[in-house]
Amino acid sequence: MAELVYPPVIGVARTMFKALDLRFDIQGSEHIPQRGGAVLVSNHIGYLDFVFCGLAARPAKRLVRFMAKESVFRHKVSGPLMRAMKHIPVDRAAGMDAYKHALKALRSGEIIGVFPEATISQSFTLKNFKSGAARLAQEAGVPVLPMALWGTQRLWTKGHKRDLGRHHIPITMRVGEPIAADPAEHADTVTERVRARVQDLLEAAQRAYPVRPKGPDDTWWIPSHLGGTAPTPAEAAALDRQR
């Protein structure tokens, strides 16, 4: 079936990125297979992360179908677009429907995008990963594609105002080699291997990031363990519980 909506949306996004003068540093896109199913797994630090993850797959001419919370599909603007781009709604009270939908898509050769932390990390460090991505890969017989983003939190993230001005913000992305998900291996073990690889990619992206805070008032987007003023993981967990 022809893709009538997804490619034009990508075109609009690229135009927006150009208007914002974002500076992209993407490495590892060659690891994304040009055909066949895969589960793309990334850290989650900003509201626009799914757009950037999808952008990293474009050199392989692939469209990523993301699993996203069901409320996004109820929005009068985003809802019709999400459905037309064949993204997958996740109702946390009835998650099996989304799982079956994603499994069918994987078996038909699609790439499914998953943020296994489930919510944005306000500490900008990796939270614990849910095992759903690993279980999908195991059952569908497809690899996991680990990925890490850095800089996207500076545009729009939880607890901070959007900054969509022309501020030349760098966006760094790293995609790792596919990880086999052997059905004989426990899903939790696969999940920990994937998380460790995403952690490595995240640290590589952070090291490669070309700018540093401009001053004491610009350290909010740096994790506490790197000298920034972002909440610690414990503080971020407490914020999540308050919501």
C-alpha positions as a printed NumPy array, in Angstrom:
array([[  0.   ,   0.   ,   0.   ],
       [  1.339,   3.428,  -0.96 ],
       [  2.57 ,   5.65 ,   1.839],
       [  0.54 ,   8.821,   1.262],
       [  1.136,  10.574,   4.593],
       [  4.429,   9.496,   6.182],
       [  6.819,  10.795,   3.456],
       [  5.191,  14.253,   3.297],
       [  5.315,  14.484,   7.1  ],
       [  9.03 ,  13.691,   6.965],
       [  9.427,  16.432,   4.381],
       [  7.689,  18.929,   6.658],
       [  9.89 ,  17.844,   9.579],
       [ 13.054,  18.301,   7.534],
       [ 11.895,  21.774,   6.504],
       [ 11.274,  22.619,  10.16 ],
       [ 14.704,  21.316,  11.164],
       [ 16.3  ,  23.463,   8.471],
       [ 14.349,  26.5  ,   9.631],
       [ 15.526,  25.867,  13.209],
       [ 19.081,  25.399,  11.899],
       [ 19.545,  22.208,  13.883],
       [ 23.012,  20.68 ,  13.578],
       [ 22.848,  16.905,  13.093],
       [ 25.573,  14.392,  13.843],
       [ 24.246,  10.94 ,  12.948],
       [ 26.482,   7.882,  12.986],
       [ 25.586,   4.229,  12.566],
       [ 22.625,   4.527,  10.185],
       [ 24.283,   1.825,   8.083],
       [ 23.325,  -0.648,  10.815],
       [ 19.63 ,  -0.22 ,   9.995],
       [ 18.627,  -3.03 ,   7.614],
       [ 17.217,  -2.011,   4.252],
       [ 14.628,  -4.762,   4.473],
       [ 13.099,  -7.02 ,   7.081],
       [ 11.728,  -6.481,  10.546],
       [ 13.596,  -5.03 ,  13.527],
       [ 12.868,  -3.4  ,  16.874],
       [ 14.48 ,   0.038,  17.155],
       [ 15.181,   0.839,  20.818],
       [ 16.232,   4.291,  22.042],
       [ 16.618,   6.342,  25.182],
       [ 13.875,   8.922,  25.748],
       [ 14.737,  12.484,  26.798],
       [ 12.383,  14.71 ,  24.797],
       [  8.935,  14.931,  23.258],
       [ 10.318,  14.947,  19.697],
       [ 12.534,  11.867,  20.069],
       [ 10.395,   9.711,  17.791],
       [ 10.887,  12.221,  14.969],
       [ 14.666,  12.08 ,  15.324],
       [ 14.756,   8.288,  15.617],
       [ 12.78 ,   8.097,  12.4  ],
       [ 15.198,  10.502,  10.738],
       [ 18.127,   8.189,  11.494],
       [ 16.389,   5.433,   9.515],
       [ 15.94 ,   7.474,   6.355],
       [ 19.362,   6.663,   4.794],
       [ 18.16 ,   3.05 ,   4.725],
       [ 14.875,   4.277,   3.187],
       [ 12.92 ,   2.81 ,   6.09 ],
       [  9.853,   4.137,   7.864],
       [  9.679,   3.394,  11.582],
       [  6.319,   2.605,  13.176],
       [  6.436,   3.811,  16.77 ],
       [  4.543,   2.486,  19.745],
       [  3.08 ,   5.541,  21.507],
       [  0.622,   6.17 ,  24.304],
       [ -2.978,   5.985,  23.224],
       [ -3.782,   9.57 ,  24.266],
       [ -1.653,  10.89 ,  21.407],
       [ -4.011,   9.158,  18.983],
       [ -7.022,  10.903,  20.533],
       [ -5.644,  14.4  ,  19.807],
       [ -7.548,  16.123,  16.986],
       [ -4.331,  17.009,  15.129],
       [ -1.791,  14.32 ,  15.994],
       [ -4.317,  11.481,  16.092],
       [ -5.197,  11.317,  12.377],
       [ -1.526,  11.752,  11.451],
       [ -0.347,   9.009,  13.804],
       [ -2.924,   6.587,  12.449],
       [ -2.152,   7.463,   8.835],
       [  1.555,   6.85 ,   9.471],
       [  0.638,   3.435,  10.926],
       [  2.072,   4.075,  14.355],
       [  0.768,   1.819,  17.114],
       [ -1.369,   3.079,  20.023],
       [ -0.572,   1.641,  23.432],
       [ -3.321,   1.493,  26.037],
       [ -1.499,   0.668,  29.259],
       [ -4.663,  -0.895,  30.651],
       [ -4.836,  -3.278,  27.681],
       [ -1.299,  -3.512,  26.376],
       [ -1.687,  -6.939,  24.746],
       [ -3.546,  -5.446,  21.781],
       [ -0.599,  -3.157,  21.017],
       [  1.819,  -6.056,  21.485],
       [ -0.064,  -8.209,  18.965],
       [ -0.268,  -5.295,  16.533],
       [  3.487,  -4.701,  16.781],
       [  4.255,  -8.412,  16.453],
       [  2.206,  -8.656,  13.26 ],
       [  3.983,  -5.6  ,  11.828],
       [  7.416,  -7.041,  12.662],
       [  6.575, -10.341,  10.993],
       [  5.493,  -8.443,   7.879],
       [  8.924,  -6.766,   7.71 ],
       [  8.335,  -3.445,   9.469],
       [ 10.692,  -1.637,  11.847],
       [  8.954,  -0.937,  15.149],
       [ 10.235,   1.887,  17.353],
       [ 10.103,   1.445,  21.128],
       [ 11.157,   3.635,  24.049],
       [ 11.603,   0.926,  26.713],
       [ 11.893,   3.451,  29.546],
       [  8.165,   4.073,  28.848],
       [  8.371,   7.763,  29.825],
       [ 10.792,  10.644,  29.354],
       [ 13.762,  10.492,  31.7  ],
       [ 13.865,  13.816,  33.536],
       [ 17.351,  13.015,  34.823],
       [ 18.511,  12.485,  31.203],
       [ 20.08 ,   9.209,  32.34 ],
       [ 18.806,   5.751,  31.419],
       [ 15.932,   4.453,  33.499],
       [ 15.187,   0.76 ,  33.816],
       [ 14.024,  -0.833,  30.558],
       [ 10.73 ,  -2.673,  30.196],
       [ 11.167,  -6.105,  28.614],
       [  8.51 ,  -5.7  ,  25.915],
       [ 10.957,  -4.751,  23.15 ],
       [ 13.077,  -7.834,  23.808],
       [ 10.038, -10.095,  23.916],
       [  8.775,  -8.687,  20.618],
       [ 12.133,  -9.264,  18.943],
       [ 12.356, -12.815,  20.304],
       [  8.861, -13.805,  19.258],
       [  9.105, -12.19 ,  15.808],
       [ 12.602, -13.555,  15.178],
       [ 14.073, -10.12 ,  14.429],
       [ 17.064,  -8.178,  15.839],
       [ 17.059,  -5.225,  18.216],
       [ 18.598,  -1.993,  16.906],
       [ 20.057,   0.011,  19.827],
       [ 20.14 ,   3.787,  19.491],
       [ 20.902,   6.838,  21.622],
       [ 19.915,  10.497,  21.27 ],
       [ 21.483,  13.539,  22.857],
       [ 20.512,  17.21 ,  22.62 ],
       [ 16.833,  16.641,  21.911],
       [ 15.992,  17.565,  25.503],
       [ 17.114,  21.128,  24.77 ],
       [ 14.268,  21.562,  22.266],
       [ 11.291,  20.265,  24.223],
       [ 11.162,  18.043,  27.268],
       [  9.145,  17.439,  30.388],
       [  9.218,  20.268,  32.91 ],
       [ 10.782,  22.86 ,  30.582],
       [  9.467,  25.315,  28.034],
       [  9.826,  24.563,  24.358],
       [ 12.792,  26.167,  22.637],
       [ 12.013,  26.078,  18.934],
       [ 13.952,  29.193,  18.06 ],
       [ 16.826,  29.382,  15.617],
       [ 19.513,  28.629,  18.198],
       [ 21.652,  26.189,  16.165],
       [ 21.083,  23.394,  18.696],
       [ 23.147,  20.271,  17.912],
       [ 21.412,  16.886,  17.847],
       [ 23.691,  13.87 ,  18.203],
       [ 22.514,  10.356,  17.33 ],
       [ 24.29 ,   7.025,  17.482],
       [ 22.937,   3.728,  16.123],
       [ 24.624,   0.481,  17.139],
       [ 24.956,  -2.88 ,  15.439],
       [ 21.895,  -5.149,  15.565],
       [ 21.599,  -7.311,  18.659],
       [ 20.302, -10.852,  18.24 ],
       [ 17.387, -11.757,  20.486],
       [ 17.606, -15.511,  20.931],
       [ 14.216, -16.943,  21.984],
       [ 16.078, -19.371,  24.263],
       [ 17.489, -16.477,  26.29 ],
       [ 15.448, -14.955,  29.1  ],
       [ 13.819, -11.691,  27.983],
       [ 15.224,  -9.879,  31.021],
       [ 18.748, -10.908,  30.059],
       [ 18.257,  -9.658,  26.503],
       [ 16.832,  -6.434,  27.916],
       [ 19.886,  -5.859,  30.09 ],
       [ 22.216,  -6.457,  27.145],
       [ 20.269,  -3.954,  25.061],
       [ 20.235,  -1.41 ,  27.88 ],
       [ 24.   ,  -1.74 ,  28.344],
       [ 24.532,  -1.109,  24.64 ],
       [ 22.23 ,   1.923,  24.64 ],
       [ 24.194,   3.224,  27.635],
       [ 27.44 ,   2.882,  25.665],
       [ 25.915,   4.721,  22.709],
       [ 24.532,   7.448,  24.968],
       [ 27.935,   8.046,  26.525],
       [ 29.494,   8.177,  23.049],
       [ 26.898,  10.725,  21.957],
       [ 27.525,  12.823,  25.059],
       [ 31.295,  12.78 ,  24.486],
       [ 30.811,  13.843,  20.874],
       [ 28.361,  16.638,  21.688],
       [ 29.985,  19.838,  20.4  ],
       [ 28.72 ,  22.425,  22.902],
       [ 28.78 ,  22.933,  26.645],
       [ 26.525,  25.051,  28.88 ],
       [ 26.842,  28.778,  28.292],
       [ 26.842,  29.509,  32.012],
       [ 25.37 ,  28.551,  35.412],
       [ 21.82 ,  29.141,  34.158],
       [ 22.293,  26.769,  31.241],
       [ 23.17 ,  23.546,  33.04 ],
       [ 19.636,  22.135,  33.399],
       [ 20.068,  19.802,  30.404],
       [ 23.228,  18.188,  31.784],
       [ 22.847,  15.121,  34.068],
       [ 23.906,  15.591,  37.667],
       [ 26.689,  13.002,  37.411],
       [ 28.242,  15.092,  34.621],
       [ 28.114,  18.268,  36.695],
       [ 24.739,  19.571,  35.547],
       [ 21.664,  20.597,  37.481],
       [ 19.198,  18.068,  36.037],
       [ 17.396,  16.05 ,  38.721],
       [ 19.241,  12.999,  39.99 ],
       [ 17.648,   9.651,  39.037],
       [ 16.122,   9.434,  42.524],
       [ 14.73 ,  12.97 ,  42.285],
       [ 13.362,  12.264,  38.802],
       [ 11.677,   9.091,  40.055],
       [ 10.002,  11.139,  42.79 ],
       [  8.767,  13.625,  40.172],
       [  7.302,  10.778,  38.141],
       [  5.428,   9.474,  41.165],
       [  3.882,  12.91 ,  41.693],
       [  2.278,  12.872,  38.241]])
